[in-house]
Amino acid sequence: MTSPESVIQQDNTPKRTAIVRAGRLAGGAVVSAWVVSVAYHAVIFTLMYLIPWLSGLVVAKDDSPPPFTDVVGQVDQPVASLSPSPKLTGNTETTRSDPLKFKPQQFRSMENLAPKLTKDLDILGIGATTADADTDGFNIPLPGSGPEFFGLGAEARGARRIVYVVDRSASMQATMGAVLDELEESISKLRRSQKFHVIFYNEGAPLENPPRRLVSAIRAHKRDAFEFFNTIEAQGGTDPRPAMKRAFAVDPDLIYFLTDGDFRGVEADLLTALRKLNRASNVRIFTIAYLSPAGGAVLERIAREHNGEYRFVSENELF
C-alpha cells in the first residue's frame, strides 16, 4: 500500500523538472541574445571602416581631383617680360664739370643780413664773458672775451662799465680821425649788458658824450655817440686831470686813457689823484701812448699801479 508522502513526492517530481528546464531555457535565451548583439555591432563597426577604404579602391586614379591648381599658360614661357632698355638720345658723353670756386665777394656779410629795426629797446643782455657786436640792434658773438680799444682790454672779462678818456689836444689834429674810427669800432662791439661813456680832454673843460653819464650799449646810444664824435675838434694843450676825475665820477670798472704826448708839470699830481680816486683798486686803467712815446713812462706806471696794461701805438700801425 502506498503511503500519502510517497504519493506527494511522485506528484511534485514532474513539476520540479519542468521548472528547472524552464530556467535553463531562459538562461540560454539571454546568453544567445548577448552573443547576437555583440556580433551585430562588430559587423556594423567593421563595415564603417571598410566602406571608405573600399570606395577609394573603386574610384579610378585618373578621376580623382588633382591636389594643386593647374598652371595656366605655357610653363616654359616667361609670364612677364622686361621692358626694353631706354634709348639714349643726344650726346651721351659725360664731361667733368669745372671745380667749384669759393668767391667770398659774392656773399653778403652778417651785418647786411640783419633786418633793419626802426626802434631799439633799452634791454640789458645776458652774460658777461663773451664780446658781442651790436649790428642793427642784434648782438653777434665775436672771438674776444672783453672790450677792446687799440688791442687792449680783451682779458677784462668782467668789465661792464667802460669809460674812454681821449686826448683832443692840438697835436691830435692830423690823426684824430683814426682815433675816432678806432673808438667807434670799440663801442660797436660792446654788448647790451655793458655801459659806456666817452670824455675828450685838452687843457680846458672836458667834453663828454651826452647825457654825461654811463649809458647802455644799445644801438640808439651808440648812434648818438657816433654823431657826437663828429663835433669833436682837436685844439689846445694837454691836461688829463679834470677828465680823469669825471671818469671816476660816473662809477666805471674800466678806463681807457689815451694821449699822444707828455703832460709835464702835472704828472705827479695826476698819479696822486688816481691813487686817491682808486684807493680800493676797483677800477682798471689801460693806457695808450698814441704815436708819441714821450709820456710812455708815466702811462706805463699808471697801468701797472691800477691793474691795467700799457701800449704804444706807432705810426706804422696806422698807415
Backbone bond lengths (Angstrom), bond angles and torsions (degrees), N, CA, C in turn:
res aa  C-N    CA-C-N  psi(-1)  N-CA   C-N-CA  omega(-1)  CA-C   N-CA-C  phi
1 M - - - 1.443 - - 1.497 107.56 -
2 T 1.279 112.59 136.29 1.471 117.35 -176.03 1.496 108.95 -87.43
3 S 1.437 114.11 138.24 1.466 119.87 -179.62 1.519 110.88 -83.10
4 P 1.304 117.55 157.07 1.468 120.27 -179.61 1.488 111.64 -63.34
5 E 1.334 122.82 -33.51 1.490 123.97 -178.41 1.492 110.03 -66.36
6 S 1.375 116.94 -39.71 1.476 118.97 179.64 1.486 110.35 -66.73
7 V 1.319 114.49 -33.84 1.474 117.21 179.87 1.515 109.38 -66.76
8 I 1.325 115.98 -39.29 1.494 119.29 179.62 1.510 111.14 -65.15
9 Q 1.358 117.95 -41.66 1.460 121.62 178.60 1.506 110.56 -63.36
10 Q 1.302 118.44 -41.72 1.470 121.27 -179.72 1.513 109.42 -65.15
11 D 1.350 115.29 -36.99 1.474 116.65 -178.01 1.544 111.36 -72.42
12 N 1.340 122.19 -28.42 1.487 124.33 -176.04 1.507 112.64 -86.91
13 T 1.320 119.99 -17.35 1.487 120.90 -176.61 1.491 112.92 -63.12
14 P 1.308 123.06 -49.10 1.471 122.35 -179.61 1.537 110.93 -60.26
15 K 1.329 118.76 -37.57 1.461 121.09 -178.61 1.521 110.49 -65.82
16 R 1.346 117.11 -43.29 1.460 120.91 -178.81 1.515 110.31 -63.38
17 T 1.332 115.18 -39.41 1.469 119.47 -179.82 1.508 110.87 -65.59
18 A 1.338 116.21 -39.68 1.481 119.77 -179.96 1.520 111.34 -65.07
19 I 1.328 116.28 -37.38 1.468 119.48 -179.98 1.517 110.74 -66.64
20 V 1.334 116.65 -41.77 1.468 120.15 179.57 1.504 110.49 -62.45
21 R 1.323 116.17 -44.55 1.467 119.73 -179.63 1.530 110.87 -63.18
22 A 1.329 114.26 -41.69 1.472 116.93 179.77 1.525 110.44 -62.10
23 G 1.343 117.65 -39.47 1.477 120.04 179.00 1.494 111.67 -64.85
24 R 1.346 116.67 -41.13 1.464 119.42 179.88 1.529 111.01 -64.05
25 L 1.355 116.19 -41.20 1.461 119.32 -179.81 1.543 110.36 -63.78
26 A 1.327 115.94 -41.09 1.468 118.79 -179.98 1.524 111.82 -64.51
27 G 1.345 117.02 -42.20 1.478 119.57 178.21 1.499 111.12 -64.41
28 G 1.320 117.21 -40.81 1.459 118.47 179.40 1.505 111.86 -64.93
29 A 1.335 116.34 -36.59 1.468 118.94 178.97 1.519 111.51 -64.01
30 V 1.337 118.20 -38.91 1.470 121.70 179.81 1.508 110.63 -64.74
31 V 1.352 116.05 -45.26 1.474 120.18 -179.37 1.508 110.31 -62.37
32 S 1.342 115.52 -42.79 1.466 119.51 -179.25 1.527 110.69 -62.59
33 A 1.315 115.81 -40.08 1.473 119.04 179.64 1.530 111.36 -62.88
34 W 1.349 118.38 -41.29 1.465 122.07 177.55 1.524 111.28 -63.27
35 V 1.328 114.50 -42.21 1.479 118.04 -179.00 1.514 109.86 -64.40
36 V 1.317 116.96 -43.21 1.469 120.63 -178.94 1.533 110.16 -64.62
37 S 1.340 117.17 -40.46 1.467 120.74 -178.94 1.515 111.51 -65.10
38 V 1.335 116.44 -43.45 1.467 120.01 179.37 1.516 110.63 -63.13
39 A 1.358 116.01 -44.85 1.460 119.81 -179.93 1.519 111.05 -61.96
40 Y 1.315 116.54 -39.26 1.470 121.33 -178.51 1.526 110.70 -64.06
41 H 1.329 116.91 -46.95 1.458 120.12 179.76 1.516 112.32 -66.43
42 A 1.323 115.84 -34.28 1.469 118.76 178.34 1.516 110.34 -64.72
43 V 1.326 116.12 -39.71 1.459 119.51 178.65 1.532 110.09 -65.56
44 I 1.336 116.98 -41.36 1.470 120.99 -178.45 1.543 111.12 -61.72
45 F 1.345 116.55 -47.89 1.478 120.11 179.77 1.523 111.75 -64.27
46 T 1.335 115.46 -36.56 1.474 118.67 179.08 1.516 110.80 -64.23
47 L 1.317 117.25 -42.47 1.463 120.90 179.59 1.526 111.79 -65.61
48 M 1.364 116.71 -34.74 1.454 120.44 -179.71 1.530 111.82 -63.20
49 Y 1.286 117.68 -33.74 1.471 121.77 178.81 1.523 112.19 -85.77
50 L 1.377 116.67 -29.80 1.462 119.38 -175.83 1.518 112.56 -80.69
51 I 1.343 117.12 -33.04 1.468 119.08 -174.37 1.527 111.82 -61.71
52 P 1.358 120.98 -49.70 1.475 119.03 178.50 1.526 113.22 -60.38
53 W 1.350 115.18 -37.73 1.474 118.13 -179.53 1.513 110.96 -66.80
54 L 1.387 115.30 -42.20 1.460 119.17 -179.85 1.531 111.57 -67.98
55 S 1.334 116.47 -36.78 1.462 118.32 -179.87 1.529 110.95 -67.28
56 G 1.354 118.53 -30.84 1.457 120.54 175.90 1.509 112.28 -66.92
57 L 1.360 116.58 -32.45 1.457 119.60 178.13 1.511 111.94 -73.24
58 V 1.342 115.90 -30.06 1.464 118.70 -176.00 1.512 111.17 -75.51
59 V 1.413 116.87 -37.48 1.475 119.98 -177.85 1.523 109.71 -67.93
60 A 1.325 117.10 132.44 1.471 121.63 -179.04 1.525 110.85 -68.61
61 K 1.271 115.37 148.85 1.459 120.76 -177.45 1.514 112.08 -64.70
62 D 1.357 117.71 -37.41 1.468 122.14 -179.04 1.518 112.34 -71.18
63 D 1.360 115.48 -24.25 1.469 118.48 -178.76 1.514 113.32 -83.01
64 S 1.306 119.12 -10.48 1.471 121.66 -178.39 1.530 110.10 -73.47
65 P 1.342 118.09 144.86 1.477 119.73 -178.67 1.527 111.55 -67.21
66 P 1.327 117.11 142.22 1.483 120.30 179.15 1.521 110.58 -65.95
67 P 1.318 116.10 145.74 1.467 119.21 -179.09 1.525 114.23 -69.88
68 F 1.318 119.46 -23.83 1.463 122.99 -177.52 1.520 110.17 -126.06
69 T 1.309 115.17 160.72 1.463 121.06 178.11 1.515 109.49 -72.00
70 D 1.357 115.98 137.56 1.459 119.93 179.77 1.513 110.63 -63.82
71 V 1.323 119.22 144.12 1.450 125.51 177.31 1.515 108.80 -77.44
72 V 1.311 116.19 126.80 1.455 120.48 -178.97 1.519 108.95 -85.17
73 G 1.284 117.03 133.67 1.453 121.26 177.46 1.511 112.12 89.62
74 Q 1.334 113.28 -173.99 1.445 120.39 -178.08 1.522 109.95 -82.51
75 V 1.312 113.35 129.66 1.455 117.83 -178.20 1.518 111.73 -70.51
76 D 1.314 116.52 -34.91 1.460 119.61 -174.83 1.528 112.87 -83.29
77 Q 1.344 118.11 0.13 1.450 121.04 178.30 1.530 109.94 -104.88
78 P 1.334 120.14 139.88 1.474 120.82 178.65 1.522 111.04 -66.18
79 V 1.311 115.09 140.24 1.457 120.08 -178.58 1.528 110.92 -72.56
80 A 1.361 117.10 -41.63 1.465 121.56 179.40 1.509 110.09 -118.18
81 S 1.307 115.04 150.28 1.458 119.93 179.69 1.520 108.98 -119.34
82 L 1.320 116.64 143.79 1.451 122.26 179.68 1.522 110.00 -77.83
83 S 1.340 114.40 142.90 1.460 118.28 177.90 1.515 108.78 -71.23
84 P 1.291 116.56 148.40 1.475 118.74 -178.40 1.524 110.93 -65.79
85 S 1.312 115.09 151.11 1.465 120.49 179.46 1.516 110.16 -62.65
86 P 1.359 117.15 137.45 1.469 118.64 179.88 1.518 110.58 -65.99
87 K 1.296 112.98 144.37 1.451 118.46 179.55 1.519 109.09 -91.45
88 L 1.321 115.02 129.14 1.453 120.31 179.41 1.509 110.35 -78.13
89 T 1.304 114.74 136.11 1.459 119.56 179.10 1.512 108.93 -113.71
90 G 1.281 115.77 154.93 1.462 120.00 178.79 1.521 111.52 79.59
91 N 1.314 114.97 -162.60 1.452 120.81 -178.46 1.514 109.66 -80.99
92 T 1.296 117.32 112.86 1.464 122.12 -177.74 1.510 112.39 -89.64
93 E 1.276 118.76 0.44 1.457 121.09 -178.83 1.522 110.16 -76.32
94 T 1.312 116.73 126.55 1.464 120.75 -179.82 1.513 109.56 -90.18
95 T 1.314 114.33 139.17 1.462 120.00 179.55 1.512 108.59 -119.95
96 R 1.308 118.12 147.78 1.458 123.89 179.21 1.518 109.55 -79.45
97 S 1.347 114.08 125.85 1.462 118.65 -179.30 1.524 110.34 -70.89
98 D 1.309 114.28 158.38 1.463 119.20 178.87 1.519 109.87 -64.77
99 P 1.306 118.81 141.69 1.474 120.61 178.77 1.527 110.82 -62.67
100 L 1.373 115.05 146.44 1.459 120.22 179.70 1.526 110.13 -69.69
101 K 1.282 114.68 140.75 1.457 119.97 179.06 1.516 108.25 -120.89
102 F 1.328 115.07 127.91 1.472 120.16 179.94 1.520 109.13 -82.06
103 K 1.322 114.78 123.27 1.445 120.17 179.75 1.520 108.76 -121.72
104 P 1.329 117.49 97.13 1.473 120.21 -176.36 1.520 113.57 -57.07
105 Q 1.361 116.66 -29.59 1.450 117.61 -176.18 1.519 112.40 -68.86
106 Q 1.321 118.38 -12.55 1.448 121.27 179.56 1.522 112.55 -84.62
107 F 1.302 118.36 -9.04 1.459 122.02 -176.11 1.526 109.78 -107.26
108 R 1.315 114.46 143.14 1.448 120.15 179.53 1.519 110.24 -83.40
109 S 1.285 116.20 146.61 1.460 120.34 178.18 1.521 109.98 -74.65
110 M 1.334 116.27 164.62 1.453 121.05 -179.84 1.527 110.89 -64.25
111 E 1.321 117.58 -28.38 1.453 119.46 178.70 1.515 110.88 -63.84
112 N 1.356 117.07 -37.59 1.456 120.49 179.99 1.514 112.82 -75.11
113 L 1.341 116.29 -23.59 1.457 119.99 -179.36 1.515 112.30 -80.34
114 A 1.309 117.96 -19.92 1.466 120.36 -176.75 1.521 110.15 -71.43
115 P 1.340 119.34 133.57 1.458 121.71 178.42 1.510 111.36 -66.26
116 K 1.297 115.30 149.40 1.456 120.72 -179.93 1.527 109.45 -83.32
117 L 1.288 116.34 126.15 1.452 121.09 178.18 1.522 109.23 -102.02
118 T 1.328 116.35 137.88 1.454 120.16 -179.60 1.513 112.01 -83.50
119 K 1.324 116.88 -18.67 1.451 120.05 -176.99 1.501 109.63 -145.20
120 D 1.303 117.19 138.48 1.457 121.61 179.49 1.519 108.46 -109.05
121 L 1.327 116.20 141.80 1.452 121.80 179.01 1.515 109.87 -99.15
122 D 1.286 116.64 140.15 1.458 121.54 179.01 1.523 108.59 -83.39
123 I 1.344 114.46 77.39 1.464 121.22 -177.05 1.521 108.15 -115.23
124 L 1.297 116.99 129.45 1.457 120.35 178.14 1.505 109.89 -74.22
125 G 1.332 117.27 138.40 1.455 121.04 179.36 1.501 111.33 -80.33
126 I 1.306 114.68 -177.86 1.466 121.88 -178.64 1.509 108.84 -116.03
127 G 1.322 117.36 137.27 1.460 121.62 176.42 1.506 110.77 96.94
128 A 1.352 114.42 151.41 1.458 118.74 -178.30 1.500 111.71 -141.24
129 T 1.317 116.98 20.59 1.457 118.50 -175.21 1.509 113.53 -117.29
130 T 1.335 118.85 -3.72 1.454 120.99 179.11 1.516 109.15 -129.70
131 A 1.330 115.60 144.97 1.458 119.86 178.57 1.503 109.18 -87.74
132 D 1.355 116.38 135.78 1.449 122.20 178.64 1.520 108.16 -123.11
133 A 1.310 115.39 141.95 1.453 120.55 174.53 1.509 107.78 -96.32
134 D 1.326 117.09 125.01 1.454 122.05 -179.96 1.511 107.96 -89.76
135 T 1.334 117.31 105.72 1.446 122.42 -177.67 1.510 109.22 -119.06
136 D 1.334 116.90 115.03 1.457 121.88 -178.58 1.517 111.30 53.89
137 G 1.295 116.90 38.23 1.452 119.88 175.00 1.506 115.17 91.24
138 F 1.344 118.76 -0.95 1.454 121.21 -179.16 1.522 109.77 -118.05
139 N 1.318 115.39 147.29 1.465 120.65 178.63 1.509 109.83 -95.31
140 I 1.327 117.25 126.11 1.457 122.23 178.67 1.517 107.79 -113.46
141 P 1.352 119.07 121.06 1.459 120.90 -178.35 1.517 111.80 -61.48
142 L 1.325 116.43 134.87 1.454 123.08 176.90 1.510 109.03 -123.19
143 P 1.361 115.82 160.13 1.450 118.37 -172.41 1.514 114.59 -62.39
144 G 1.273 127.25 -23.23 1.461 123.41 -176.13 1.507 112.78 -68.61
145 S 1.311 116.63 167.70 1.458 121.14 178.01 1.519 111.99 -114.48
146 G 1.317 118.34 -8.11 1.453 122.40 179.43 1.524 109.56 -150.08
147 P 1.336 118.07 176.73 1.473 120.30 179.06 1.526 110.66 -66.32
148 E 1.323 116.33 152.79 1.470 120.83 179.96 1.522 109.83 -133.20
149 F 1.316 114.24 140.54 1.463 121.65 174.31 1.511 106.85 -145.52
150 F 1.327 116.04 112.78 1.452 122.70 -173.31 1.532 110.96 54.04
151 G 1.310 117.42 39.22 1.464 122.82 175.16 1.507 115.65 81.84
152 L 1.332 118.36 3.74 1.465 121.30 -179.03 1.534 110.92 -107.81
153 G 1.334 115.69 147.17 1.462 121.33 172.65 1.509 115.96 99.73
154 A 1.339 118.43 -0.73 1.458 119.94 -177.33 1.519 112.36 -62.24
155 E 1.337 117.15 -28.80 1.463 119.84 -178.70 1.527 112.63 -85.67
156 A 1.334 117.15 -3.21 1.466 120.96 178.85 1.523 109.29 -82.05
157 R 1.337 115.73 71.22 1.461 120.73 -171.37 1.519 113.37 -65.80
158 G 1.317 117.25 -31.70 1.458 119.21 -176.89 1.516 114.27 -89.42
159 A 1.317 117.89 5.67 1.464 120.51 -176.64 1.525 110.36 -70.33
160 R 1.323 116.17 122.27 1.461 121.60 178.59 1.533 112.18 -121.50
161 R 1.314 118.22 -22.26 1.469 122.15 -177.83 1.530 107.67 -122.95
162 I 1.303 116.00 102.82 1.468 122.36 -171.87 1.520 109.90 -112.27
163 V 1.317 116.13 132.27 1.467 122.50 176.63 1.525 108.06 -121.43
164 Y 1.337 115.81 131.47 1.468 122.47 176.52 1.534 108.30 -104.04
165 V 1.316 116.63 120.62 1.473 122.84 176.43 1.526 106.35 -110.07
166 V 1.357 116.57 108.06 1.470 121.99 -168.00 1.531 110.40 -120.41
167 D 1.315 114.96 132.54 1.465 123.04 178.50 1.531 109.98 -69.14
168 R 1.349 116.50 131.60 1.475 120.76 175.21 1.538 110.04 -128.67
169 S 1.316 116.25 31.32 1.467 120.19 179.57 1.527 110.25 -69.89
170 A 1.338 116.15 171.51 1.467 121.22 -174.76 1.525 112.44 -60.78
171 S 1.319 117.25 -29.26 1.473 119.81 -179.59 1.529 112.83 -70.00
172 M 1.323 116.95 -7.68 1.467 120.60 -179.63 1.526 112.44 -94.75
173 Q 1.329 118.48 2.96 1.459 120.35 -174.25 1.525 112.97 -58.45
174 A 1.318 118.39 -44.26 1.463 120.77 -174.21 1.524 112.77 -70.78
175 T 1.309 116.98 -28.08 1.474 119.83 -174.07 1.525 113.36 -120.81
176 M 1.329 117.25 13.49 1.459 119.24 -178.91 1.529 111.26 -63.92
177 G 1.302 117.93 -33.94 1.471 120.94 179.40 1.510 112.24 -61.33
178 A 1.344 117.37 -40.56 1.465 120.55 179.40 1.525 111.27 -66.55
179 V 1.334 116.27 -36.17 1.466 119.63 178.19 1.521 110.61 -66.39
180 L 1.335 116.63 -43.14 1.464 120.32 179.61 1.531 111.32 -65.09
181 D 1.323 117.17 -35.95 1.469 120.29 176.99 1.529 110.45 -63.48
182 E 1.317 116.36 -45.05 1.465 120.39 178.66 1.526 110.68 -65.55
183 L 1.315 116.48 -35.99 1.454 120.64 178.81 1.533 111.12 -65.86
184 E 1.327 116.66 -43.28 1.462 120.09 177.73 1.527 111.59 -63.76
185 E 1.311 116.88 -40.02 1.467 119.74 179.20 1.526 111.23 -64.35
186 S 1.335 116.45 -40.84 1.466 119.89 179.31 1.528 110.96 -64.38
187 I 1.312 117.00 -44.26 1.471 120.43 -178.81 1.528 111.16 -68.84
188 S 1.309 117.44 -36.63 1.467 120.60 -179.00 1.522 111.76 -63.43
189 K 1.334 117.53 -23.19 1.457 121.04 -179.12 1.527 113.37 -90.08
190 L 1.314 117.17 -4.51 1.462 119.46 179.81 1.529 110.29 -69.54
191 R 1.332 115.14 147.59 1.466 120.57 178.52 1.520 110.29 -81.70
192 R 1.315 115.30 163.61 1.457 120.39 176.07 1.526 111.69 -63.75
193 S 1.311 116.29 -27.85 1.467 120.12 -179.71 1.523 112.38 -74.28
194 Q 1.334 117.37 -7.52 1.451 121.53 -179.28 1.530 110.86 -101.53
195 K 1.324 114.92 161.43 1.460 122.27 176.05 1.524 108.91 -126.20
196 F 1.331 115.59 154.81 1.469 118.80 -178.14 1.523 110.29 -145.03
197 H 1.329 113.82 160.32 1.461 121.93 174.45 1.524 107.26 -152.75
198 V 1.341 116.81 145.79 1.467 121.82 -177.11 1.531 108.99 -124.54
199 I 1.328 115.67 131.93 1.469 122.21 179.76 1.528 108.27 -127.87
200 F 1.335 116.96 122.20 1.466 122.59 175.55 1.535 108.21 -102.56
201 Y 1.337 115.41 137.40 1.465 118.63 -176.09 1.521 111.42 -133.71
202 N 1.307 115.18 153.06 1.468 124.68 165.26 1.536 106.24 -140.43
203 E 1.305 119.27 -138.68 1.460 119.58 179.81 1.531 113.20 -87.29
204 G 1.330 116.37 -7.52 1.454 119.73 -179.27 1.523 111.27 -104.15
205 A 1.337 115.43 -154.41 1.470 120.71 179.43 1.528 109.80 -69.22
206 P 1.292 117.21 138.20 1.468 119.78 -179.30 1.528 111.94 -68.68
207 L 1.321 115.74 151.13 1.461 122.80 173.92 1.528 108.40 -101.05
208 E 1.334 115.67 126.18 1.458 120.39 -175.26 1.523 111.24 -115.56
209 N 1.307 114.12 146.24 1.460 120.70 176.87 1.532 109.30 -66.59
210 P 1.348 118.94 122.05 1.468 120.11 177.80 1.539 110.15 -57.81
211 P 1.308 116.66 141.58 1.472 130.92 10.11 1.535 113.30 -96.27
212 R 1.317 118.08 36.33 1.471 124.26 176.11 1.533 112.45 61.99
213 R 1.299 115.52 38.43 1.471 122.08 176.03 1.521 108.14 -158.98
214 L 1.328 115.39 173.61 1.468 119.45 175.94 1.520 110.45 -67.43
215 V 1.344 116.04 136.99 1.462 121.48 176.60 1.534 108.54 -127.74
216 S 1.321 115.70 153.84 1.468 120.64 178.87 1.520 110.32 -64.42
217 A 1.316 115.66 144.76 1.469 121.01 -177.04 1.517 110.83 -82.99
218 I 1.345 115.30 58.86 1.460 119.92 174.92 1.523 108.63 -96.68
219 R 1.312 116.08 169.92 1.462 119.66 -173.98 1.523 112.50 -61.02
220 A 1.332 116.50 -42.10 1.464 119.28 -177.51 1.530 111.41 -61.55
221 H 1.335 117.18 -43.77 1.461 120.31 179.95 1.527 111.66 -68.60
222 K 1.327 115.65 -36.85 1.471 118.44 176.88 1.525 110.28 -64.53
223 R 1.338 116.69 -42.57 1.464 119.68 179.32 1.529 111.23 -61.74
224 D 1.325 116.73 -42.06 1.471 120.00 178.39 1.532 111.38 -62.54
225 A 1.335 115.65 -39.52 1.470 119.01 179.56 1.522 110.85 -65.25
226 F 1.328 117.30 -42.03 1.464 120.30 -179.08 1.535 110.63 -64.57
227 E 1.320 117.05 -35.33 1.457 119.79 176.41 1.532 110.86 -67.48
228 F 1.323 116.06 -36.10 1.464 120.30 177.45 1.528 111.32 -65.12
229 F 1.306 116.97 -35.52 1.470 120.75 -179.41 1.534 111.06 -61.15
230 N 1.332 117.49 -29.12 1.465 120.39 -179.09 1.526 112.56 -67.86
231 T 1.309 116.30 -14.01 1.470 120.11 -179.01 1.528 112.37 -94.68
232 I 1.304 117.60 -4.27 1.467 121.31 -174.96 1.530 110.30 -80.04
233 E 1.307 115.61 132.71 1.463 122.73 175.68 1.522 109.04 -124.61
234 A 1.310 116.11 140.22 1.462 121.77 179.14 1.523 109.43 -87.37
235 Q 1.328 116.24 122.24 1.464 121.06 -178.90 1.528 109.34 -167.36
236 G 1.324 115.91 161.51 1.451 121.17 175.06 1.511 113.89 82.94
237 G 1.349 114.94 -172.51 1.455 122.00 -178.75 1.523 111.51 -92.53
238 T 1.362 115.42 -160.28 1.466 120.08 -173.29 1.519 110.69 -129.97
239 D 1.331 115.51 118.00 1.464 121.98 173.31 1.541 107.58 -149.28
240 P 1.332 118.24 100.37 1.468 120.41 -174.58 1.526 114.83 -83.71
241 R 1.361 118.69 -2.68 1.465 119.81 -173.23 1.542 113.40 -61.64
242 P 1.340 120.58 -48.60 1.473 119.33 178.77 1.542 112.10 -61.49
243 A 1.316 116.93 -37.85 1.469 120.46 -179.34 1.522 111.33 -66.80
244 M 1.337 117.62 -39.65 1.456 119.97 179.92 1.529 110.95 -68.94
245 K 1.344 117.87 -35.06 1.465 119.78 176.36 1.525 110.72 -64.75
246 R 1.337 116.44 -40.85 1.460 119.64 177.69 1.534 111.03 -66.43
247 A 1.314 117.07 -33.62 1.457 120.27 179.54 1.526 110.90 -63.00
248 F 1.311 116.49 -43.82 1.474 119.18 179.31 1.535 111.06 -71.42
249 A 1.325 117.56 -23.61 1.465 120.27 -178.25 1.519 112.81 -68.55
250 V 1.312 118.12 -23.41 1.477 120.28 -178.80 1.523 111.47 -92.37
251 D 1.333 117.36 6.96 1.467 123.21 174.27 1.539 113.21 62.46
252 P 1.354 117.51 64.71 1.470 120.34 177.76 1.525 111.24 -88.80
253 D 1.310 116.21 171.81 1.462 119.93 167.14 1.528 111.00 -119.56
254 L 1.358 116.87 -2.68 1.470 121.22 175.22 1.516 108.52 -150.64
255 I 1.335 115.65 134.79 1.461 121.60 177.75 1.527 108.95 -126.02
256 Y 1.349 115.75 131.84 1.460 121.96 169.31 1.534 107.33 -99.77
257 F 1.334 115.49 125.20 1.460 120.88 -177.67 1.523 108.52 -120.25
258 L 1.364 115.97 112.15 1.461 121.22 -175.71 1.519 109.90 -119.36
259 T 1.337 115.10 136.03 1.460 121.92 174.44 1.523 109.66 -150.41
260 D 1.342 115.47 155.31 1.471 119.09 -179.15 1.520 111.84 -107.59
261 G 1.308 119.15 6.75 1.476 120.09 179.90 1.508 111.25 -159.46
262 D 1.322 113.74 -177.66 1.462 118.70 179.83 1.520 110.24 -86.11
263 F 1.291 116.13 164.58 1.473 121.93 177.23 1.526 107.39 -130.18
264 R 1.338 113.68 69.77 1.460 120.77 -176.94 1.517 110.71 -62.76
265 G 1.316 113.91 139.36 1.445 120.40 179.78 1.516 113.20 95.15
266 V 1.341 117.48 -15.31 1.474 119.74 -179.43 1.527 111.41 -123.61
267 E 1.354 116.81 0.08 1.457 118.84 -176.33 1.529 111.82 -59.69
268 A 1.314 116.23 -50.66 1.470 120.16 -177.24 1.515 111.28 -63.03
269 D 1.330 116.09 -42.11 1.461 119.70 178.57 1.525 111.07 -63.73
270 L 1.332 117.30 -38.31 1.466 121.36 179.22 1.521 111.22 -65.97
271 L 1.350 117.16 -43.66 1.463 120.54 179.74 1.528 110.73 -62.46
272 T 1.328 116.75 -41.90 1.469 120.48 179.99 1.528 110.87 -66.07
273 A 1.316 116.57 -42.52 1.466 120.80 -179.12 1.532 111.03 -63.65
274 L 1.326 117.34 -40.48 1.472 120.77 -179.10 1.531 111.00 -67.65
275 R 1.319 117.05 -36.51 1.464 119.04 178.29 1.528 111.01 -63.96
276 K 1.328 116.44 -38.48 1.466 119.73 179.10 1.532 110.97 -71.50
277 L 1.314 115.90 -44.23 1.467 119.99 -178.73 1.526 112.08 -64.90
278 N 1.328 116.02 -32.06 1.465 120.39 -176.53 1.530 110.19 -115.88
279 R 1.336 114.95 44.20 1.466 119.72 -175.73 1.535 111.00 -60.45
280 A 1.332 118.25 -37.85 1.465 121.73 -179.86 1.531 112.80 -82.74
281 S 1.330 116.80 -1.67 1.475 122.34 -179.81 1.528 111.92 55.69
282 N 1.323 116.11 37.50 1.465 120.47 177.83 1.519 112.68 -84.37
283 V 1.324 117.23 -14.93 1.459 121.57 -176.28 1.527 109.14 -112.78
284 R 1.328 114.69 130.69 1.470 120.27 175.86 1.520 108.84 -94.57
285 I 1.334 116.72 137.98 1.459 121.55 -178.61 1.528 108.64 -120.34
286 F 1.330 115.39 120.36 1.461 122.17 176.17 1.525 107.51 -106.07
287 T 1.317 116.15 126.39 1.461 120.96 -174.16 1.524 111.26 -111.03
288 I 1.346 114.95 145.62 1.466 121.17 -176.95 1.524 108.53 -133.46
289 A 1.327 115.99 120.05 1.458 122.02 172.32 1.525 107.02 -91.39
290 Y 1.316 115.89 110.29 1.470 121.14 -170.89 1.522 111.18 -96.17
291 L 1.327 116.59 108.61 1.464 126.42 175.02 1.524 114.14 69.23
292 S 1.318 118.51 -21.56 1.459 120.58 179.65 1.532 109.47 -127.78
293 P 1.330 116.99 125.79 1.466 119.35 179.81 1.524 112.70 -86.48
294 A 1.317 117.02 14.82 1.467 120.08 -174.41 1.524 111.71 -59.82
295 G 1.306 118.01 -43.26 1.461 119.82 -179.83 1.517 112.52 -98.04
296 G 1.318 117.12 19.37 1.463 121.49 -176.24 1.508 114.00 -59.54
297 A 1.344 117.11 -39.77 1.466 120.52 -176.87 1.525 110.96 -62.72
298 V 1.342 116.71 -44.78 1.459 120.22 -179.39 1.527 110.70 -69.00
299 L 1.307 116.02 -41.67 1.473 120.25 -179.64 1.531 111.05 -63.35
300 E 1.314 115.91 -41.34 1.458 119.34 178.83 1.525 111.35 -64.69
301 R 1.317 117.08 -37.10 1.470 121.06 178.93 1.536 110.21 -67.91
302 I 1.313 116.71 -40.65 1.471 119.92 178.27 1.523 110.86 -61.28
303 A 1.314 116.47 -44.65 1.468 120.58 179.96 1.527 110.76 -63.06
304 R 1.335 116.39 -40.48 1.461 119.92 -178.71 1.526 111.34 -67.63
305 E 1.334 117.22 -41.06 1.460 120.41 -177.88 1.535 113.27 -73.42
306 H 1.316 116.94 -19.34 1.468 119.91 -174.48 1.537 112.10 -121.61
307 N 1.336 113.69 33.37 1.473 120.13 170.82 1.526 113.35 54.93
308 G 1.345 115.41 39.72 1.458 119.30 179.03 1.515 111.81 -121.85
309 E 1.318 116.19 -156.22 1.459 122.43 178.97 1.517 109.17 -136.60
310 Y 1.316 114.85 154.03 1.462 121.40 178.63 1.531 108.81 -117.67
311 R 1.328 114.54 145.28 1.465 118.60 176.58 1.522 109.97 -148.77
312 F 1.336 114.34 139.57 1.466 121.12 173.66 1.533 108.30 -101.78
313 V 1.312 115.50 124.57 1.480 121.11 178.75 1.520 107.81 -101.74
314 S 1.327 115.69 114.24 1.460 119.99 -177.30 1.537 110.33 -87.38
315 E 1.316 114.65 166.96 1.457 120.69 178.96 1.527 111.73 -65.30
316 N 1.330 116.89 -30.15 1.465 120.43 -179.96 1.533 112.62 -64.96
317 E 1.314 116.85 -25.51 1.455 120.53 -179.03 1.521 112.49 -78.59
318 L 1.323 116.53 -14.80 1.458 120.42 -178.08 1.511 112.68 -100.54
319 F 1.312 117.30 -31.25 1.475 120.16 -174.40 1.525 110.31 -123.17
